[in-house]
Each structure stands twice: as C-alpha cells, then as structure tokens.
Amino acid sequence: MSKGVFITGASSGIGRALALEMGRRGYRLALAARRMEALEEIRETILADTPRAEVSVRKLDVTDFDDVYAAFQEMVGAIGGIDIVVANAGVALGERIGRGDFDKVRKTIDVNLTGAIATLDAAAAYFLAQGKGHLVGISTVVAWRGMPKSSVYCASKAGLAVYMEAMRAELYRKNIDVTVLYPGYIDTPLNDMLPSRPFLIDVQKGAAIIARLIEKRAKSSTVPVFPWNIIGRILKILPTRIIARM
C-alpha cells in the first residue's frame, strides 16, 4: 500500500508544488489550507496529471488550533492512514520593528510557529499510537540569522527548527523520523515581491528536492543543499554592519 502524506499550506507555493510532486510519486494525499477553492483546483490539477492519484482536501486554518487536531483525524480516515506530515503553512508579512505592526507579529507567530507545532503535535500523538511515522517541518535559511525587516518571520522559523530538534530527542527510538528543511529562495508568492532573491530556483525544482530529502529521511538540510549549506553558515558569522544592509 502506498504511503499517505498530510501537507498543510497546500493551496499555493511550496505546498502546492510538493502535493503535485508527491502525487506523481504515488503517495496518497491529504491536503489542507485556508482556501477551499484553491484546494479543489489543486486536486483537479493532480488528478489531470496523475489520474490514479488519491487526493482528499480539507479547509484548515492552522491558527484554529482545536481544528488542527480534528482535521488531522478526519484526514487519517479520508485516505486510510497517514505516514508523513509536512508542516508547511506559513506567512511572511514584512513586519517592521517599532512600527506598531503587532497584528502582523501575532499572525506570523500563530501561523508559522504555533500552527506548525499544533500540526506536528497532532501527528506525533497519532504516530506514537501507530508505532511509526515521519514529521517534516519547513523552516528557512534565514532562521539561522535574524534579518532586517523580517525579524518575526526569522524568529518564528527558528523557533520551529528548535522545537523539532527537541521533538527528535523526545521521540528518540520511537520509530518516528524528524526532518527539518531550510529552503533558500524558491520562487513562490511568499517572496516574489522582494527586489533581490539570490540563487533563486523554480518551485517545481524545490519541490522535487524536498520530496527526495523526505524519502531519504534526512534529519536536516538546506533546499537546495548547495550553495545554501555554505551560505547559511556564513550568515551566522557575518558582522551586523553587513546584515543591516541586506
């Protein structure tokens, strides 16, 4: 029997492209996002691309934390079990320090950190009962160094990465894999307004790399591996005067 994968934020960007990629690879798909009409469109696109694919969709706002748990259980039944969970839902709102943008701050943390934790926690409970599973979280290379004009985005994704490191330790020898991925610039609506996107790759290539890393059960990796595995380490040691100009 093929494996079941649950993906949040599946209506656009990396989530949408990953759903298409995993469908082509024969996975049973449970897709969740806030926009039901976009989910219906991606389901139709997947079935046109891969007619034998099994796809279930469910409207979900990951900031409705109680509904995250309900949605996960519904999707378990809808596709006959889940083996992999990808906590991908995320926002980048461009909040600025000292500008009174606290609504953006709260939303960014609620979606990127608390919503992702709720998703992974619901999955972990199921995987512990099942005796196996694979938890995947989408962080970012800028989680390694706080960047100007993206302070809370960076902090939320860094928090997710540290949480998942703790998960890996707490679930050690429980037959549950934990993968933290750190994408560089992948061409999605999340970043297409930025004036500079170095080493940009298209979203289909990014999704294919992510799928390969999931199948390898990588513990952590940048996406793509090169050059971001080197750049990420450089970011950590760059002087603040250089970071301030970015």
C-alpha positions as CSV (number, residue, x, y, z in Angstrom):
1,M,0.0,0.0,0.0
2,S,1.3,3.5,-0.9
3,K,2.2,5.9,1.9
4,G,-0.2,8.7,3.0
5,V,1.2,12.3,3.3
6,F,-0.6,15.2,5.0
7,I,0.5,18.7,3.8
8,T,-0.6,22.0,5.3
9,G,-0.5,25.2,3.3
10,A,-1.1,23.0,0.2
11,S,-3.0,25.5,-1.9
12,S,0.0,27.5,-3.2
13,G,3.8,27.8,-3.3
14,I,5.9,25.0,-2.0
15,G,2.9,23.1,-0.6
16,R,1.1,23.1,-3.9
17,A,4.2,22.0,-5.9
18,L,5.0,19.4,-3.3
19,A,1.5,17.9,-3.5
20,L,1.9,17.6,-7.3
21,E,5.3,16.0,-6.9
22,M,4.2,13.5,-4.2
23,G,1.2,12.6,-6.3
24,R,3.4,11.8,-9.2
25,R,5.4,9.6,-6.9
26,G,2.4,7.6,-5.9
27,Y,1.6,8.9,-2.4
28,R,-1.9,9.2,-1.1
29,L,-2.5,12.9,-0.5
30,A,-4.3,14.7,2.4
31,L,-4.1,18.4,1.6
32,A,-5.2,21.3,3.9
33,A,-5.2,25.1,3.5
34,R,-7.4,28.1,4.2
35,R,-8.8,28.5,0.7
36,M,-11.1,25.6,-0.2
37,E,-11.5,26.7,-3.8
38,A,-7.7,26.6,-4.3
39,L,-7.6,23.1,-2.8
40,E,-10.3,22.0,-5.2
41,E,-8.2,23.4,-8.1
42,I,-5.0,21.6,-7.0
43,R,-6.9,18.4,-6.6
44,E,-8.2,18.7,-10.2
45,T,-4.7,19.5,-11.4
46,I,-3.2,16.5,-9.6
47,L,-5.8,14.1,-11.0
48,A,-5.3,15.5,-14.5
49,D,-1.6,15.0,-14.1
50,T,-1.8,11.6,-12.3
51,P,-5.3,10.1,-12.9
52,R,-4.8,7.3,-10.4
53,A,-3.8,9.6,-7.5
54,E,-5.8,9.5,-4.3
55,V,-6.4,13.1,-3.1
56,S,-8.5,14.4,-0.2
57,V,-8.8,18.1,0.6
58,R,-9.9,19.9,3.8
59,K,-10.2,23.6,4.6
60,L,-8.0,24.4,7.6
61,D,-6.7,27.5,9.3
62,V,-3.7,26.3,11.4
63,T,-4.4,29.1,13.8
64,D,-7.6,27.4,14.8
65,F,-5.6,25.0,17.0
66,D,-8.5,22.8,18.0
67,D,-9.5,22.3,14.4
68,V,-5.9,21.2,13.5
69,Y,-6.4,18.1,15.6
70,A,-9.9,17.5,14.2
71,A,-8.7,18.0,10.6
72,F,-5.8,15.5,11.1
73,Q,-8.1,12.8,12.4
74,E,-10.5,13.4,9.6
75,M,-7.7,13.1,7.0
76,V,-6.5,9.8,8.6
77,G,-9.9,8.4,7.8
78,A,-10.2,10.0,4.4
79,I,-7.1,8.5,3.0
80,G,-6.8,5.3,5.1
81,G,-3.9,6.4,7.3
82,I,-1.1,8.9,7.3
83,D,2.7,8.1,7.3
84,I,4.2,11.5,6.7
85,V,3.2,15.0,7.9
86,V,4.6,18.2,6.3
87,A,4.1,21.3,8.4
88,N,4.4,23.8,5.6
89,A,1.7,26.5,6.2
90,G,3.5,29.8,6.6
91,V,3.2,33.6,6.1
92,A,5.7,36.4,5.6
93,L,4.1,39.8,6.3
94,G,7.1,42.1,6.3
95,E,6.6,43.4,9.9
96,R,8.9,46.2,11.0
97,I,10.4,46.8,14.4
98,G,9.0,49.8,16.3
99,R,6.2,50.4,13.7
100,G,3.3,49.1,15.8
101,D,2.8,46.1,13.5
102,F,1.8,43.8,16.3
103,D,-1.1,42.3,14.4
104,K,1.3,41.1,11.8
105,V,3.7,39.9,14.6
106,R,0.9,37.8,16.2
107,K,-0.3,36.4,13.0
108,T,3.2,35.4,11.9
109,I,3.8,33.6,15.2
110,D,0.4,32.0,15.2
111,V,0.8,30.5,11.7
112,N,4.5,29.8,11.4
113,L,5.2,28.6,14.9
114,T,2.1,27.8,17.0
115,G,0.2,26.4,14.0
116,A,3.1,24.3,12.9
117,I,3.6,23.0,16.4
118,A,-0.1,22.1,16.6
119,T,0.1,20.2,13.3
120,L,3.2,18.3,14.4
121,D,1.8,17.5,17.9
122,A,-1.4,16.1,16.4
123,A,0.7,14.0,14.1
124,A,3.1,12.9,16.9
125,A,0.2,11.6,19.0
126,Y,-1.1,9.5,16.1
127,F,2.4,8.3,15.1
128,L,3.1,7.2,18.7
129,A,-0.1,5.2,18.7
130,Q,0.7,3.8,15.3
131,G,4.3,2.9,16.2
132,K,5.9,4.8,13.3
133,G,5.8,8.0,11.2
134,H,7.7,10.9,9.7
135,L,7.4,14.5,10.8
136,V,8.6,17.2,8.4
137,G,8.9,20.9,9.1
138,I,9.6,23.7,6.6
139,S,11.9,26.3,8.2
140,T,14.1,28.7,6.2
141,V,17.8,29.5,5.9
142,V,17.2,32.9,7.5
143,A,16.2,31.0,10.7
144,W,20.0,30.9,11.2
145,R,20.4,34.6,11.4
146,G,17.8,37.3,12.1
147,M,17.4,39.6,9.1
148,P,16.2,43.2,8.9
149,K,12.5,43.7,8.0
150,S,11.8,40.0,8.7
151,S,12.5,39.8,12.4
152,V,9.4,37.9,13.5
153,Y,9.4,35.7,10.4
154,C,13.0,34.7,11.1
155,A,12.2,34.1,14.8
156,S,9.1,32.0,14.1
157,K,11.0,29.7,11.7
158,A,14.0,29.5,14.1
159,G,11.6,28.5,16.9
160,L,10.1,25.8,14.7
161,A,13.5,24.4,13.9
162,V,14.5,24.3,17.6
163,Y,11.1,22.7,18.6
164,M,11.7,20.0,16.0
165,E,15.2,19.3,17.4
166,A,13.5,18.8,20.8
167,M,10.9,16.5,19.2
168,R,13.7,14.4,17.7
169,A,15.3,14.0,21.1
170,E,12.0,13.3,22.9
171,L,10.9,10.8,20.2
172,Y,14.3,9.1,20.1
173,R,13.9,5.3,19.4
174,K,10.2,5.7,18.9
175,N,10.5,4.8,15.2
176,I,9.4,8.4,14.2
177,D,11.7,10.3,11.9
178,V,12.0,14.1,12.2
179,T,13.2,16.2,9.2
180,V,13.8,20.0,9.4
181,L,14.3,21.6,6.0
182,Y,15.7,25.1,5.4
183,P,14.8,26.4,1.9
184,G,16.7,29.2,0.3
185,Y,14.9,31.4,-2.3
186,I,12.3,29.3,-4.1
187,D,10.0,31.2,-6.5
188,T,6.7,31.4,-4.7
189,P,4.2,34.2,-3.8
190,L,5.8,34.3,-0.3
191,N,8.8,36.1,-1.7
192,D,8.1,37.3,-5.3
193,M,7.8,40.9,-4.1
194,L,11.4,41.0,-2.9
195,P,13.9,43.1,-5.0
196,S,16.6,40.5,-4.7
197,R,16.4,36.7,-4.5
198,P,19.9,35.3,-4.8
199,F,20.3,31.7,-6.1
200,L,16.6,31.5,-6.9
201,I,15.2,28.2,-8.1
202,D,11.7,27.5,-9.5
203,V,9.1,25.9,-7.2
204,Q,9.0,22.6,-9.2
205,K,12.7,22.0,-8.7
206,G,12.4,23.0,-5.0
207,A,9.5,20.5,-4.5
208,A,11.5,17.7,-6.2
209,I,14.4,18.3,-3.9
210,I,12.1,18.4,-0.8
211,A,10.5,15.1,-1.9
212,R,13.9,13.5,-2.3
213,L,15.0,14.7,1.1
214,I,11.8,13.4,2.7
215,E,12.3,10.0,1.0
216,K,15.9,9.9,2.3
217,R,14.6,10.7,5.8
218,A,17.2,13.4,6.1
219,K,17.5,14.9,9.6
220,S,18.0,18.4,8.3
221,S,19.1,20.0,5.0
222,T,19.0,23.3,3.1
223,V,17.0,23.4,-0.1
224,P,18.8,23.2,-2.4
225,V,21.8,21.7,-0.5
226,F,24.4,23.9,-2.4
227,P,25.0,26.8,-2.1
228,W,22.8,27.4,0.9
229,N,24.6,24.8,3.2
230,I,27.6,27.1,2.9
231,I,25.7,30.4,2.9
232,G,23.8,29.5,6.0
233,R,27.0,29.0,7.9
234,I,28.4,32.3,6.6
235,L,25.2,34.1,7.7
236,K,25.9,33.1,11.3
237,I,29.3,34.9,11.4
238,L,28.7,37.9,9.2
239,P,29.2,41.3,11.1
240,T,26.0,43.1,12.0
241,R,27.0,46.1,9.8
242,I,26.7,43.8,6.7
243,I,23.5,42.1,7.8
244,A,22.0,45.6,8.4
245,R,22.4,46.4,4.7
246,M,20.6,43.3,3.5
